[in-house]
Amino acid sequence: MMFAYPFLEPVDANSSPELRDYYKIIPKPMDLGTLQENLQAGLYRTIDLFVADVRLLFANCYRFHGADAEIAKVIFFFSFSLSKTSSQQSTARAKTRDRV
């Protein structure tokens, strides 16, 4: 969970000069706290909608920090893991559909 702390809450653009333009660069922010709130509120009707918001969080990180930033490298690891899991779930769903 150590690597998650920058993503736990919405970005506070006033907390640092480097973040001042965050909301100009990132038109649709996403963070883990918002993901959790949306999940608890039942806003994700499918796993695909949830995964889309997780991917949005990843994409925002890459866009704002650049792919060479340390934080983006951490996100790349999680993104790869999510892609692998999503692919496995899609394959499982397809097999289930084929049986029906």
Long-range contacts (C-beta under 8 A, 24 or more apart in sequence): 3-74, 3-78, 4-32, 6-71, 7-31, 7-32, 7-57, 7-61, 8-32, 8-33, 9-33, 10-34, 22-64, 25-63, 25-64, 26-60, 26-63, 26-64, 28-56, 28-60, 29-60, 30-54, 30-56, 30-57, 30-60, 31-57, 32-57, 47-89, 51-82, 51-86, 54-82, 55-79, 55-82, 58-82
